[in-house]
């Protein structure tokens, strides 16, 4: 059984897409792809803004307050017309990237970002089904989502979700870093200055994170109550960023010491104690409890890729102590294991099953049954597919800008052999600047492009992106115009531009 598909918002079906491409020359396909990249970059960014109160050209201002990031305009089948703390924090990072690229000159983006931070201040203080802002550990900050008019969502849901406060800390820290870079202050009278933001918004989130870092919560897919790699990595980066602000603005030395202690404990927890980095597995396990109880065979999950991407950002800080960056062999082997599974799992990948030089439509995890409006069979997601592209672009960008050698290991050998060739062998060291190194990085860029080609094939002709696309026919389904889909695709295209610019 497959879910119903909204043909009106569909992408190109698998067979039609294949036949169209077969009639095009290689050069024509390349030109067509580059044209789409340029067009989709603009469309995706507009798609983000159209889902934000105060920036949108389509949202009702009475329904959606300024600074509210709506997950999707879809109000039924499914209803995603809410503001999720996690989705909002990650989406605003795309706006901060764009604001930074404008060299701090884009006043519209500056206003939107600060409206989001103001909204965060108000949402933090709302008592909700997860708890209150006024108790010792600020339990209400674990509430995952709110109504778009900044009121509380009271229906049953997966509560708490503790990744949101940590993601919000790091998003605010990113914005502060950009303002510092261009010697800009805050426009908002409520926010005033860094110290005010730290005391009123960041520190409450830090109090919460330092209390819940090793406690179970629901995962980013809102399905499993346990401890999760994505959540732990989000907390680790948040503590790193929060400590930087606390050292400057907090006079409570005992609190700073607690942050340092929590950071150290969490780092050990991620690397050794939690089971994410099990020596028995060559890939990262997102939720170890599911493997232990036999509910998931492998623990593979695209959330681990998202965790690697969002826990590191060497444009704003080195984060050298945070493990599992994009060049980590276990992260790369996780990507390999995911793609090997999904290459065969989704029928729309049939043309790519035996061509390992081509990336594949990628979903959340092998056992997924969420179809976008209920349960039957899981499908590929734009977020997951685009994020793998971003990972490979960022891998090349990091290697090139830091002039790093790259070691081929037994863990990453199979991945790179699959799209480069058998000459890539474990035990070899690719020395920066050599011909073999150059071939290696260029092959990674080409491979990343093939994932964005998948996105292109299943977006509609105007550039709209839903949550999922059907694994049998390739048509889009689930929440329409998903904000996170636009953000993930825009991020991948941005990193593609940054990476390819290094070689021009």
C-alpha positions in Angstrom: 0.0 0.0 0.0 1.3 3.5 -0.9 0.1 6.9 0.3 -2.1 9.1 -1.9 -0.1 11.5 -4.0 -0.9 15.1 -4.7 -0.3 15.2 -8.4 -0.7 19.0 -8.5 2.5 19.4 -6.5 4.4 16.5 -8.1 7.9 16.4 -9.4 9.0 14.5 -12.5 8.1 10.8 -12.3 10.9 8.4 -12.4 10.4 7.0 -15.9 9.8 10.3 -17.5 12.8 11.8 -15.8 15.0 9.0 -17.1 13.7 9.2 -20.7 14.2 13.0 -20.8 17.8 12.7 -19.7 18.6 9.9 -22.1 17.7 12.2 -25.0 20.0 15.0 -23.8 23.7 15.2 -24.5 26.1 15.2 -21.6 26.8 18.9 -22.1 23.1 19.7 -22.3 22.5 17.9 -19.0 25.3 19.8 -17.4 23.9 23.1 -18.6 20.4 22.1 -17.5 21.7 21.2 -14.0 23.6 24.5 -13.6 20.6 26.4 -14.7 18.5 24.6 -12.1 21.1 25.2 -9.4 20.9 28.9 -10.0 17.1 29.0 -10.2 16.5 26.7 -7.2 18.9 28.6 -5.0 16.7 31.7 -5.4 13.5 29.8 -5.2 14.4 27.9 -2.1 15.5 31.0 -0.2 12.2 32.7 -1.1 10.5 29.5 0.0 12.1 30.0 3.4 11.1 33.6 3.7 7.5 32.9 2.6 7.2 30.7 5.7 8.3 33.3 8.2 6.0 35.8 9.8 6.9 39.4 8.9 8.9 38.3 5.9 6.3 36.3 3.9 4.3 37.5 0.9 1.7 34.9 1.4 1.1 34.2 5.2 -1.8 35.9 7.0 -0.3 38.4 9.5 -3.0 37.7 12.0 -2.3 34.0 12.0 1.4 34.2 12.0 3.3 36.7 14.2 6.5 38.3 13.2 9.6 36.1 13.7 7.6 32.9 13.6 9.0 30.2 11.4 6.2 28.0 10.1 7.2 24.5 9.4 4.9 24.3 6.3 1.8 26.1 5.1 0.1 22.7 5.0 -2.9 22.7 7.4 -4.3 19.3 6.7 -3.0 15.9 5.5 -0.7 16.7 7.3 -1.1 19.7 9.5 2.4 21.2 9.9 1.1 24.7 10.5 3.1 25.2 13.7 6.5 26.6 14.8 8.9 23.9 15.9 11.8 25.0 18.1 14.2 22.7 16.3 13.1 23.5 12.7 13.1 27.3 13.4 16.7 27.3 14.9 18.1 25.3 11.9 16.2 27.4 9.3 17.4 30.7 10.8 21.0 29.5 10.3 20.4 29.7 6.6 19.3 33.3 7.0 22.4 34.0 9.1 24.6 32.6 6.3 22.9 34.8 3.8 23.2 37.8 6.1 26.9 37.2 6.5 27.4 36.9 2.8 25.7 40.3 2.4 28.6 41.6 4.7 25.9 42.6 7.2 24.2 45.0 4.8 20.9 43.1 4.3 18.6 45.0 6.7 15.6 42.8 5.9 17.4 39.6 7.0 18.7 41.4 10.0 15.2 42.3 11.1 13.9 38.8 10.4 16.6 37.1 12.5 16.1 39.5 15.4 12.3 39.0 15.2 13.0 35.3 15.6 15.2 35.9 18.6 12.5 38.1 20.2 9.9 35.4 19.5 12.2 32.9 21.2 12.3 35.1 24.3 8.5 35.1 24.5 8.1 31.4 23.8 10.6 30.4 26.5 8.4 32.0 29.2 5.1 30.2 28.3 4.1 27.5 30.6 3.2 24.4 28.6 2.6 20.7 28.8 6.3 20.1 29.1 6.7 22.3 32.2 7.4 25.8 33.2 10.1 28.5 32.7 10.0 29.2 36.5 11.0 25.8 37.9 14.6 25.1 38.8 15.7 23.5 35.6 13.2 25.4 33.3 11.5 22.2 32.1 9.1 24.1 29.8 12.0 24.7 27.4 11.6 21.1 26.3 8.3 21.9 24.6 8.8 21.0 20.9 6.3 23.3 19.1 3.9 26.2 19.5 1.0 27.7 17.6 1.9 30.3 14.9 0.3 33.1 17.0 2.8 32.4 19.8 0.3 30.5 22.0 0.8 27.0 23.5 0.0 23.8 21.7 -1.8 21.6 24.2 -2.7 18.4 22.3 -0.8 15.2 22.9 2.7 15.1 21.3 6.1 13.6 21.8 7.4 15.5 24.8 9.9 16.6 25.7 12.3 17.2 22.8 15.5 18.6 24.3 17.5 19.4 21.2 15.6 22.7 20.5 17.2 24.8 23.3 20.7 23.7 22.3 20.1 24.4 18.7 18.7 27.8 19.6 21.8 28.7 21.6 24.1 27.9 18.7 21.9 29.8 16.2 22.0 32.9 18.4 25.7 32.6 18.9 26.1 32.4 15.1 24.2 35.7 14.7 26.3 37.4 17.5 29.4 36.2 15.7 28.3 37.9 12.4 27.4 41.1 14.2 30.9 41.2 15.8 32.5 40.5 12.5 30.9 43.6 10.9 30.9 45.6 14.1 27.2 45.9 14.2 24.8 46.2 17.1 21.3 45.0 17.6 18.3 46.7 16.1 15.8 45.4 18.6 15.0 47.4 21.7 14.2 44.1 23.5 17.4 42.4 22.7 19.6 45.5 23.4 23.1 43.9 23.5 24.9 40.6 23.9 24.8 40.6 27.6 21.1 41.1 27.7 20.6 38.2 25.2 22.9 36.0 27.2 21.2 36.6 30.5 17.6 36.5 29.2 17.7 33.9 26.4 20.9 31.9 26.2 21.5 31.3 29.9 18.0 29.8 30.5 18.7 27.4 27.6 22.1 26.5 29.1 20.5 25.8 32.5 18.1 23.4 30.7 20.8 21.7 28.6 23.1 21.2 31.5 20.4 19.4 33.4 18.9 17.2 30.6 22.0 16.3 28.6 22.0 12.6 29.6 18.2 12.2 30.0 15.9 10.6 27.5 13.7 12.7 25.2 12.1 12.3 21.8 14.3 12.4 18.8 14.3 14.9 15.9 11.8 12.7 14.0 9.5 12.9 17.1 9.0 9.2 17.3 11.4 7.6 19.9 11.8 8.4 23.6 15.4 7.7 24.4 18.9 9.2 24.1 20.0 10.2 20.6 23.2 11.1 18.8 21.7 14.1 17.1 20.4 15.5 20.4 23.7 14.9 22.2 25.8 16.5 19.4 23.4 19.5 19.5 23.9 19.8 23.2 27.7 19.6 22.9 28.0 22.4 20.4 25.5 24.5 22.5 27.7 24.1 25.6 30.7 25.1 23.5 29.0 28.2 22.3 27.4 29.0 25.6 30.7 28.8 27.5 32.1 31.4 25.2 29.3 33.8 26.1 29.3 32.8 29.8 33.0 33.6 30.1 32.3 37.1 28.9 29.0 37.9 30.6 28.4 35.6 33.6 29.8 36.5 37.1 28.6 33.2 38.6 31.8 31.1 38.6 30.1 28.0 39.9 27.7 28.1 36.8 30.7 28.4 34.5 32.4 25.5 36.2 29.2 23.4 35.8 29.1 24.2 32.1 32.7 23.0 31.7 32.0 19.9 33.8 28.9 19.1 31.7 30.8 19.6 28.5 33.5 17.2 29.6 31.0 14.6 30.7 28.9 14.9 27.5 32.0 14.6 25.3 32.9 11.3 27.0 29.3 10.2 26.8 29.2 10.7 23.0 32.6 9.2 22.3 32.4 6.2 24.7 29.5 5.7 27.1 26.3 6.2 25.2 26.8 3.5 22.6 26.7 5.9 19.6 30.3 5.0 18.7 30.2 1.3 19.4 33.4 -0.5 18.4 31.2 -3.4 17.2 29.8 -1.1 14.4 31.6 0.6 11.6 28.9 3.3 11.5 27.4 5.7 14.1 24.3 4.5 15.9 21.7 7.2 16.3 19.6 5.6 19.1 21.4 2.7 20.7 18.4 1.6 22.8 16.6 0.6 19.6 19.4 -1.7 18.6 19.7 -3.2 22.0 16.0 -4.0 22.2 15.9 -5.4 18.6 13.5 -2.8 17.2 16.1 -1.6 14.6 18.7 -4.0 13.2 21.5 -1.5 12.4 20.9 1.8 14.1 21.4 3.6 10.7 19.7 7.0 10.6 20.1 10.1 8.5 19.9 12.0 11.8 23.6 11.2 12.3 24.5 13.0 9.0 22.4 16.0 10.2 24.2 15.9 13.6 27.6 16.1 12.0 26.6 19.0 9.8 24.9 21.1 12.5 27.4 20.4 15.3 30.3 21.9 13.3 30.7 25.2 11.6 34.3 26.1 11.0 33.2 29.5 9.4 32.3 30.7 12.9 34.4 28.6 15.3 36.8 25.7 15.0 34.9 23.3 17.1 38.0 21.2 17.0 37.1 19.3 20.2 33.7 18.3 18.9 34.1 14.9 17.3 32.5 13.4 14.2 33.0 16.2 11.7 32.5 15.6 8.0 36.0 14.2 7.5 35.5 11.6 10.2 35.8 8.0 8.9 32.9 6.8 11.0 30.6 9.6 9.7 31.6 8.8 6.1 31.1 5.1 6.7 27.6 5.9 8.0 26.8 7.7 4.8 28.1 4.7 2.8 26.0 2.3 4.8 22.9 4.5 4.5 23.3 4.8 0.7 24.0 1.1 0.2 20.7 0.3 2.0 18.6 2.9 0.3 20.0 2.3 -3.1 18.1 -1.0 -3.1 15.3 0.0 -0.7 13.6 2.6 -2.9 12.5 1.5 -6.3 13.1 5.0 -7.8 16.8 4.3 -7.3 16.6 1.3 -9.8 18.6 3.2 -12.4 21.3 3.8 -9.9 21.4 0.4 -8.1 24.5 -0.7 -9.9 26.0 2.7 -10.8 27.9 3.6 -7.6 29.1 6.9 -9.1 25.6 8.2 -8.7 24.1 9.3 -5.4 20.6 8.0 -4.5 17.3 9.2 -3.1 17.8 9.0 0.6 15.3 8.7 3.5 15.4 8.8 7.2 16.2 5.3 8.3 15.6 1.7 6.9 12.6 0.8 9.1 10.7 4.1 8.4 7.0 3.7 7.8 5.9 7.4 7.9 4.5 8.3 4.5 3.9 12.0 5.2 0.3 11.7 6.3 0.1 8.4 8.2 1.9 5.1 8.3 2.4 2.6 5.4 5.9 2.9 3.9 8.7 5.4 4.4 10.0 7.4 1.4 13.1 9.5 0.5 13.2 13.0 2.0 14.6 16.1 0.4 16.3 17.0 3.7 18.2 13.7 3.9 19.2 13.7 0.2 20.4 17.3 0.1 22.3 16.9 3.4 24.5 14.2 2.0 25.4 16.5 -0.8 26.2 19.2 1.7 28.4 16.8 3.6 30.6 16.0 0.6 30.9 19.7 -0.4 31.9 20.6 3.1 34.4 17.7 3.2 36.2 19.1 0.2 36.0 22.7 1.5 37.5 21.7 4.8 40.3 19.7 3.2 41.2 22.5 0.8 40.9 25.5 3.0 42.9 23.9 5.8 45.3 22.1 3.4 44.7 18.8 5.1 46.0 15.5 3.9 43.4 12.7 3.8 43.9 9.2 4.9 42.1 6.3 3.3 41.2 3.8 6.0 39.5 0.5 6.2 36.4 2.3 7.4 36.1 4.8 4.5 37.7 2.7 1.7 34.5 1.2 0.3 32.7 4.5 0.1 35.5 6.2 -1.9 36.2 3.2 -4.0 32.5 3.1 -5.0 32.6 6.4 -6.9 36.4 7.0 -7.5 37.9 3.6 -8.2 39.9 0.6 -6.9 43.0 2.7 -6.8 41.8 4.3 -3.6 43.1 1.8 -1.0 43.1 1.6 2.7 46.5 2.6 4.2 47.2 5.3 1.5 47.6 8.9 2.4 46.5 11.5 -0.1 48.9 14.4 0.3 47.5 17.8 -0.1 48.2 19.4 -3.6 49.2 16.2 -5.4 47.5 15.0 -8.6 45.9 12.1 -6.7 44.6 14.5 -4.1 43.1 16.8 -6.8 41.3 13.8 -8.4 40.0 12.8 -5.0 38.5 16.2 -4.1 37.0 16.7 -7.6 35.4 13.2 -7.5 33.8 14.2 -4.2 32.3 17.3 -5.7 31.0 15.4 -8.7 29.5 12.8 -6.4 27.8 15.4 -4.2 26.3 16.9 -7.4 24.5 13.6 -8.1 22.5 14.0 -4.9 21.4 17.4 -5.9 20.5 15.9 -9.3 18.1 13.6 -7.4 16.6 16.7 -5.7 16.2 18.3 -9.1 14.5 15.2 -10.6 11.8 15.1 -7.9 11.1 18.8 -7.3 8.4 20.3 -9.4 9.2 22.4 -12.4 8.8 25.7 -10.5 11.1 24.5 -7.7 8.6 23.7 -4.9 9.9 21.1 -2.4 7.6 19.1 -0.1 8.8 16.9 2.7 9.1 13.6 0.8 8.9 12.0 -2.6 7.2 8.7 -3.2 9.6 5.8 -3.4 7.7 4.1 -6.3 6.8 7.0 -8.7 8.9 9.9 -7.5 6.1 12.3 -7.0 6.2 14.6 -4.0 4.1 14.0 -0.9 3.8 14.9 2.7 3.8 18.5 3.9 4.0 20.9 1.0 6.7 23.7 0.8 8.5 22.3 3.9 10.7 25.1 5.3 13.4 22.6 6.4 13.5 21.1 2.9 14.1 24.6 1.4 16.7 25.3 4.0 18.6 22.0 3.5 18.7 22.4 -0.3 19.7 26.0 -0.1 22.5 25.1 2.3 23.8 22.4 0.0 23.8 24.7 -3.0 25.6 27.4 -0.9 28.3 25.0 0.1 28.6 23.9 -3.5 29.2 27.5 -4.6 31.7 28.0 -1.8 33.6 24.8 -2.6 33.7 25.2 -6.4 34.9 28.8 -6.0 38.1 27.4 -4.4 39.1 26.0 -7.8 38.3 29.0 -10.0 
